[in-house]
Amino acid sequence: MTRVLKLRLKLDDFIDTDFESVIMNKIKKTEDELRIKIILYLWIDDTSDKKINLKDFFERWEKTLSVKTVVKNGPHIKPNEFIFFDIAPHEINYDSNIRFRSKYKFLEQIETCLDNFYDVTKFTTSDKNQKPQKRNDYAD
């Protein structure tokens, strides 16, 4: 059974930068190595003046994106949405619908956050050693 995890990133921090390909390739590498599917939850700062061309972004990465990609305005998460791992700027406050979070101050730190995502995902999705249950219900 293939596991599906949700990863959330702030899109306007890395779109159309030198780090875009590094970030997207690292996400694909994580998918391939751990044999999981990642649903990307990308969000855009609704107060930003930065012009973003989503069409070009999706044309560049449509073959890489495996399951589904969601793009939203603002950092808010609905109460019924659950995010497995969130990579967010340092000034974004904690949200209870997020299982794991890694924060960054500089764009270069997103790569380290993706390494944290890989480590957490590998640990949580790997097969655990099954130890035999110790019985203590023997009749004396």
PyRosetta script that sets phi, psi and omega in degrees:
from pyrosetta import init, pose_from_sequence

init()
pose = pose_from_sequence("MTRVLKLRLKLDDFIDTDFESVIMNKIKKTEDELRIKIILYLWIDDTSDKKINLKDFFERWEKTLSVKTVVKNGPHIKPNEFIFFDIAPHEINYDSNIRFRSKYKFLEQIETCLDNFYDVTKFTTSDKNQKPQKRNDYAD")
pose.set_psi(1, 129.2)
pose.set_omega(1, -179.9)
pose.set_phi(2, -83.7)
pose.set_psi(2, 131.5)
pose.set_omega(2, 177.6)
pose.set_phi(3, -86.4)
pose.set_psi(3, 143.6)
pose.set_omega(3, 178.6)
pose.set_phi(4, -119.7)
pose.set_psi(4, 124.7)
pose.set_omega(4, -179.3)
pose.set_phi(5, -122.0)
pose.set_psi(5, 152.7)
pose.set_omega(5, 179.6)
pose.set_phi(6, -106.5)
pose.set_psi(6, 125.6)
pose.set_omega(6, 178.5)
pose.set_phi(7, -117.4)
pose.set_psi(7, 129.7)
pose.set_omega(7, -178.0)
pose.set_phi(8, -114.2)
pose.set_psi(8, 133.4)
pose.set_omega(8, 179.9)
pose.set_phi(9, -137.0)
pose.set_psi(9, 153.4)
pose.set_omega(9, 173.5)
pose.set_phi(10, -87.4)
pose.set_psi(10, 108.9)
pose.set_omega(10, -172.7)
pose.set_phi(11, -66.2)
pose.set_psi(11, -41.8)
pose.set_omega(11, -174.7)
pose.set_phi(12, -71.7)
pose.set_psi(12, -5.4)
pose.set_omega(12, 173.7)
pose.set_phi(13, -78.5)
pose.set_psi(13, -30.4)
pose.set_omega(13, -174.5)
pose.set_phi(14, -123.4)
pose.set_psi(14, -8.6)
pose.set_omega(14, -179.3)
pose.set_phi(15, -66.9)
pose.set_psi(15, 140.0)
pose.set_omega(15, -179.6)
pose.set_phi(16, 58.7)
pose.set_psi(16, 34.2)
pose.set_omega(16, 174.1)
pose.set_phi(17, -120.8)
pose.set_psi(17, 175.6)
pose.set_omega(17, 177.0)
pose.set_phi(18, -67.9)
pose.set_psi(18, -22.4)
pose.set_omega(18, -176.8)
pose.set_phi(19, -85.9)
pose.set_psi(19, -9.4)
pose.set_omega(19, -177.1)
pose.set_phi(20, -57.6)
pose.set_psi(20, -49.5)
pose.set_omega(20, -178.1)
pose.set_phi(21, -67.8)
pose.set_psi(21, -36.1)
pose.set_omega(21, 178.5)
pose.set_phi(22, -62.4)
pose.set_psi(22, -45.7)
pose.set_omega(22, -178.0)
pose.set_phi(23, -66.3)
pose.set_psi(23, -48.5)
pose.set_omega(23, -177.5)
pose.set_phi(24, -66.9)
pose.set_psi(24, -38.2)
pose.set_omega(24, 178.2)
pose.set_phi(25, -67.8)
pose.set_psi(25, -34.9)
pose.set_omega(25, 178.2)
pose.set_phi(26, -67.8)
pose.set_psi(26, -36.8)
pose.set_omega(26, 176.8)
pose.set_phi(27, -64.9)
pose.set_psi(27, -44.5)
pose.set_omega(27, 178.9)
pose.set_phi(28, -64.0)
pose.set_psi(28, -39.9)
pose.set_omega(28, 178.7)
pose.set_phi(29, -63.0)
pose.set_psi(29, -40.6)
pose.set_omega(29, 177.4)
pose.set_phi(30, -62.3)
pose.set_psi(30, -43.9)
pose.set_omega(30, 177.6)
pose.set_phi(31, -59.0)
pose.set_psi(31, -47.0)
pose.set_omega(31, -176.7)
pose.set_phi(32, -68.1)
pose.set_psi(32, -45.2)
pose.set_omega(32, -176.6)
pose.set_phi(33, -68.6)
pose.set_psi(33, -39.5)
pose.set_omega(33, -176.4)
pose.set_phi(34, -94.9)
pose.set_psi(34, -1.8)
pose.set_omega(34, -179.6)
pose.set_phi(35, 51.9)
pose.set_psi(35, 54.8)
pose.set_omega(35, 176.5)
pose.set_phi(36, -126.6)
pose.set_psi(36, 170.3)
pose.set_omega(36, 172.8)
pose.set_phi(37, -115.7)
pose.set_psi(37, 138.6)
pose.set_omega(37, -177.9)
pose.set_phi(38, -116.0)
pose.set_psi(38, 124.2)
pose.set_omega(38, 171.1)
pose.set_phi(39, -91.8)
pose.set_psi(39, 119.5)
pose.set_omega(39, -179.8)
pose.set_phi(40, -87.3)
pose.set_psi(40, 125.4)
pose.set_omega(40, 170.9)
pose.set_phi(41, -106.1)
pose.set_psi(41, 100.5)
pose.set_omega(41, -179.9)
pose.set_phi(42, -99.7)
pose.set_psi(42, 139.1)
pose.set_omega(42, 177.0)
pose.set_phi(43, -130.7)
pose.set_psi(43, 152.0)
pose.set_omega(43, -177.8)
pose.set_phi(44, -119.3)
pose.set_psi(44, 135.9)
pose.set_omega(44, 178.0)
pose.set_phi(45, -67.8)
pose.set_psi(45, 117.3)
pose.set_omega(45, -176.3)
pose.set_phi(46, -74.7)
pose.set_psi(46, -9.5)
pose.set_omega(46, 177.7)
pose.set_phi(47, -98.5)
pose.set_psi(47, -1.6)
pose.set_omega(47, -177.0)
pose.set_phi(48, -79.6)
pose.set_psi(48, 148.5)
pose.set_omega(48, 177.2)
pose.set_phi(49, -94.4)
pose.set_psi(49, -1.1)
pose.set_omega(49, -176.3)
pose.set_phi(50, -67.6)
pose.set_psi(50, 131.2)
pose.set_omega(50, 178.7)
pose.set_phi(51, -84.0)
pose.set_psi(51, 123.9)
pose.set_omega(51, -176.9)
pose.set_phi(52, -118.8)
pose.set_psi(52, 132.0)
pose.set_omega(52, 178.3)
pose.set_phi(53, -107.0)
pose.set_psi(53, 93.9)
pose.set_omega(53, -177.8)
pose.set_phi(54, -68.4)
pose.set_psi(54, -32.7)
pose.set_omega(54, -178.1)
pose.set_phi(55, -61.3)
pose.set_psi(55, -46.4)
pose.set_omega(55, 178.7)
pose.set_phi(56, -63.5)
pose.set_psi(56, -40.1)
pose.set_omega(56, 179.5)
pose.set_phi(57, -60.2)
pose.set_psi(57, -48.1)
pose.set_omega(57, -178.2)
pose.set_phi(58, -70.7)
pose.set_psi(58, -30.5)
pose.set_omega(58, 175.3)
pose.set_phi(59, -67.1)
pose.set_psi(59, -36.9)
pose.set_omega(59, 178.7)
pose.set_phi(60, -68.6)
pose.set_psi(60, -34.9)
pose.set_omega(60, -169.2)
pose.set_phi(61, -116.6)
pose.set_psi(61, 8.9)
pose.set_omega(61, -175.9)
pose.set_phi(62, -62.5)
pose.set_psi(62, -32.1)
pose.set_omega(62, 178.7)
pose.set_phi(63, -77.0)
pose.set_psi(63, -23.4)
pose.set_omega(63, -179.6)
pose.set_phi(64, -83.6)
pose.set_psi(64, -37.6)
pose.set_omega(64, -177.9)
pose.set_phi(65, -70.2)
pose.set_psi(65, 127.0)
pose.set_omega(65, -169.0)
pose.set_phi(66, -94.5)
pose.set_psi(66, -48.0)
pose.set_omega(66, -171.3)
pose.set_phi(67, -107.0)
pose.set_psi(67, -71.0)
pose.set_omega(67, -171.1)
pose.set_phi(68, -156.9)
pose.set_psi(68, 148.1)
pose.set_omega(68, 176.2)
pose.set_phi(69, -131.5)
pose.set_psi(69, 132.0)
pose.set_omega(69, 179.9)
pose.set_phi(70, -116.4)
pose.set_psi(70, 131.0)
pose.set_omega(70, 177.1)
pose.set_phi(71, -119.4)
pose.set_psi(71, 128.3)
pose.set_omega(71, -177.8)
pose.set_phi(72, -130.3)
pose.set_psi(72, 157.5)
pose.set_omega(72, 172.2)
pose.set_phi(73, -89.8)
pose.set_psi(73, 127.6)
pose.set_omega(73, 176.4)
pose.set_phi(74, 85.6)
pose.set_psi(74, 158.6)
pose.set_omega(74, -175.2)
pose.set_phi(75, -83.8)
pose.set_psi(75, 2.4)
pose.set_omega(75, -173.2)
pose.set_phi(76, -76.1)
pose.set_psi(76, 142.8)
pose.set_omega(76, 178.7)
pose.set_phi(77, -115.5)
pose.set_psi(77, 134.6)
pose.set_omega(77, 177.4)
pose.set_phi(78, -68.0)
pose.set_psi(78, 153.8)
pose.set_omega(78, -179.5)
pose.set_phi(79, -60.2)
pose.set_psi(79, -26.5)
pose.set_omega(79, -178.6)
pose.set_phi(80, -93.0)
pose.set_psi(80, 2.8)
pose.set_omega(80, 177.5)
pose.set_phi(81, -96.4)
pose.set_psi(81, 136.9)
pose.set_omega(81, 178.0)
pose.set_phi(82, -122.4)
pose.set_psi(82, 125.8)
pose.set_omega(82, 179.3)
pose.set_phi(83, -108.1)
pose.set_psi(83, 126.8)
pose.set_omega(83, 179.2)
pose.set_phi(84, -71.4)
pose.set_psi(84, -47.8)
pose.set_omega(84, -177.3)
pose.set_phi(85, -139.5)
pose.set_psi(85, 129.6)
pose.set_omega(85, -178.5)
pose.set_phi(86, -117.5)
pose.set_psi(86, 128.3)
pose.set_omega(86, 174.5)
pose.set_phi(87, -111.1)
pose.set_psi(87, 109.2)
pose.set_omega(87, -169.9)
pose.set_phi(88, -132.1)
pose.set_psi(88, 155.4)
pose.set_omega(88, 172.9)
pose.set_phi(89, -62.2)
pose.set_psi(89, 155.5)
pose.set_omega(89, -174.0)
pose.set_phi(90, -59.7)
pose.set_psi(90, -31.3)
pose.set_omega(90, -174.5)
pose.set_phi(91, -81.6)
pose.set_psi(91, -6.0)
pose.set_omega(91, 179.4)
pose.set_phi(92, -79.6)
pose.set_psi(92, 132.6)
pose.set_omega(92, -177.6)
pose.set_phi(93, -77.7)
pose.set_psi(93, 160.2)
pose.set_omega(93, -179.2)
pose.set_phi(94, -67.7)
pose.set_psi(94, 144.6)
pose.set_omega(94, 175.0)
pose.set_phi(95, -125.0)
pose.set_psi(95, 138.9)
pose.set_omega(95, -173.7)
pose.set_phi(96, -73.3)
pose.set_psi(96, -11.3)
pose.set_omega(96, -179.4)
pose.set_phi(97, -87.3)
pose.set_psi(97, 13.5)
pose.set_omega(97, -177.3)
pose.set_phi(98, -115.3)
pose.set_psi(98, 129.2)
pose.set_omega(98, -179.2)
pose.set_phi(99, -79.2)
pose.set_psi(99, -50.6)
pose.set_omega(99, 179.8)
pose.set_phi(100, -129.4)
pose.set_psi(100, 149.1)
pose.set_omega(100, -178.9)
pose.set_phi(101, -142.0)
pose.set_psi(101, 143.5)
pose.set_omega(101, 173.1)
pose.set_phi(102, -131.8)
pose.set_psi(102, 130.3)
pose.set_omega(102, -176.7)
pose.set_phi(103, -110.0)
pose.set_psi(103, 154.5)
pose.set_omega(103, 178.6)
pose.set_phi(104, -137.7)
pose.set_psi(104, 150.4)
pose.set_omega(104, 174.4)
pose.set_phi(105, -102.1)
pose.set_psi(105, -33.0)
pose.set_omega(105, -177.8)
pose.set_phi(106, -120.8)
pose.set_psi(106, 151.6)
pose.set_omega(106, -177.7)
pose.set_phi(107, -56.7)
pose.set_psi(107, -35.4)
pose.set_omega(107, -178.6)
pose.set_phi(108, -64.1)
pose.set_psi(108, -21.5)
pose.set_omega(108, -177.7)
pose.set_phi(109, -79.9)
pose.set_psi(109, -10.0)
pose.set_omega(109, 178.6)
pose.set_phi(110, -61.8)
pose.set_psi(110, -36.0)
pose.set_omega(110, 179.2)
pose.set_phi(111, -62.3)
pose.set_psi(111, -40.3)
pose.set_omega(111, 176.3)
pose.set_phi(112, -66.4)
pose.set_psi(112, -38.1)
pose.set_omega(112, 177.0)
pose.set_phi(113, -62.9)
pose.set_psi(113, -38.0)
pose.set_omega(113, 177.1)
pose.set_phi(114, -67.9)
pose.set_psi(114, -32.3)
pose.set_omega(114, 173.5)
pose.set_phi(115, -64.8)
pose.set_psi(115, -39.8)
pose.set_omega(115, 176.0)
pose.set_phi(116, -62.5)
pose.set_psi(116, -41.5)
pose.set_omega(116, 177.1)
pose.set_phi(117, -60.0)
pose.set_psi(117, -43.9)
pose.set_omega(117, 178.8)
pose.set_phi(118, -59.7)
pose.set_psi(118, -47.7)
pose.set_omega(118, -178.1)
pose.set_phi(119, -62.6)
pose.set_psi(119, -44.9)
pose.set_omega(119, -180.0)
pose.set_phi(120, -65.3)
pose.set_psi(120, -43.4)
pose.set_omega(120, -179.0)
pose.set_phi(121, -66.1)
pose.set_psi(121, -41.2)
pose.set_omega(121, 178.8)
pose.set_phi(122, -61.9)
pose.set_psi(122, -43.3)
pose.set_omega(122, -179.6)
pose.set_phi(123, -65.6)
pose.set_psi(123, -44.9)
pose.set_omega(123, -174.9)
pose.set_phi(124, -77.4)
pose.set_psi(124, -23.9)
pose.set_omega(124, -177.6)
pose.set_phi(125, -101.4)
pose.set_psi(125, -9.3)
pose.set_omega(125, -178.0)
pose.set_phi(126, -75.6)
pose.set_psi(126, 154.6)
pose.set_omega(126, 177.8)
pose.set_phi(127, -70.1)
pose.set_psi(127, 134.9)
pose.set_omega(127, 179.8)
pose.set_phi(128, -95.7)
pose.set_psi(128, 149.7)
pose.set_omega(128, 175.0)
pose.set_phi(129, -68.4)
pose.set_psi(129, 127.6)
pose.set_omega(129, 179.0)
pose.set_phi(130, -89.8)
pose.set_psi(130, 116.4)
pose.set_omega(130, 177.1)
pose.set_phi(131, -92.7)
pose.set_psi(131, 141.7)
pose.set_omega(131, 177.4)
pose.set_phi(132, -66.8)
pose.set_psi(132, 141.7)
pose.set_omega(132, -179.0)
pose.set_phi(133, -71.8)
pose.set_psi(133, 134.4)
pose.set_omega(133, 177.6)
pose.set_phi(134, -80.7)
pose.set_psi(134, 130.7)
pose.set_omega(134, -177.8)
pose.set_phi(135, -94.7)
pose.set_psi(135, 136.3)
pose.set_omega(135, 176.4)
pose.set_phi(136, -131.5)
pose.set_psi(136, 19.5)
pose.set_omega(136, -178.2)
pose.set_phi(137, -106.7)
pose.set_psi(137, 25.4)
pose.set_omega(137, 178.5)
pose.set_phi(138, -73.3)
pose.set_psi(138, 145.8)
pose.set_omega(138, 177.8)
pose.set_phi(139, -76.2)
pose.set_psi(139, 134.5)
pose.set_omega(139, 179.2)
pose.set_phi(140, -91.2)
pose.dump_pdb("model.pdb")
